[in-house]
Amino acid sequence: MHRLWDLLAPARLGPGFRRLVLTFWTANLADGVMIAAGPLLLASLTSDPFLIALGAAAPRAAWVVLGLYAGVVADRVDRRLLMLATNVARLVVVTVLVVALVTDRVGVTWVLVSLLLLGAAECFSDTAGATLMPMLVAKRDLGIANARVMVGAMTINQLAGPPIGAALFVAGAVWPVAAQAVLLALVVLQLARLELPTLERDPGRRSVARDVADGVRWLAGNAPVRTLALAILCFNVTFGATWAVLVVYAGDRLGLGELGFGLLTACAAVGGVIGALSYGALERRFALGSMMRVGLLVETATHGVLALTTWPAVAMAVLVAFGVQASVWGTTSTTVRQRAVPAAVQGRVTSVYLLGMQAGLVAGALLGGALAQLGGVRATLWFGCAGSALILALIWRQLPRIAHAGE
């Protein structure tokens, strides 16, 4: 057991890293449980598809409204205390929802408001959390550290969490919500014991708008990080378009139905685990620029192969490969950003970066749905392929420069 723990969280990265990664994994399980339980809870209260879709959109809406401000707050206050406070707020919201379920007083409005509040708290918590790793781990070790966080995100959040949430919901609607409350309480306890180095901050009082502008200005003035942020925004549009119609693709093109959609998403998650566990070996053997190029080639090919095939086995194999590249790319891009951005503006630059990611996914989903309505699901997939190929061609020469932005 000790060897497994040392493999997952190497001791050389320090006790602070171990406590932080355990905190992230616990939070991932809490979120994963609600990935399945949230929609199931809404569907048990209403058959209106708009209200159910509104439940999925509510947490993202918080990012759009509060994302940039969350970055300012993360740079102004103690980041550990910010995470602690926001997770306490999440715990309170979930506890109130548990009480409402137990007393049979819960309604659609109550659930939607709860999801909106949880999304707002998560926005602040995730923005602050994304800035903590460079405070605990040396630049040379950020790759392996972020890969270990990715392992938790893939295995716990995407593979283990949703089935657990669905199983608990079958036992009773209150159980997955109660489980999330217990997990959030553990997150709060872990954060209370986490120790971080002191970060120097500008004591002067500044407006929020000026702080946001400074973060945007820093990102706009750093060519490698700017190109990285724009690339992720654009690739999230193409990815978001394909992922938004994947459930339709599973039924119409592969003839698999709802079970097949679950299998396809599981294949991508399995690939993500493989990519995260392999990251250390890949980083030692290959240049980061080469890894980024190959990864984006795989992503571009994924859209094209899915558009061409009607064989479930081929689609599943392609999505495993896509999951590997998504995990490796996500780890690499996070590591590059953390190495390049000064600690004093990590929160603001990260918030701009994460806001772009969310905006890309939302825009991609809307565009993918519209294209599928006009020309069928294959039109969306070919858009993903052509769009990804165009973006990759534009940034191909920049990728090695991006990869070493912080060196």
Disulfide bonds with the S-S distance in Angstrom:
none
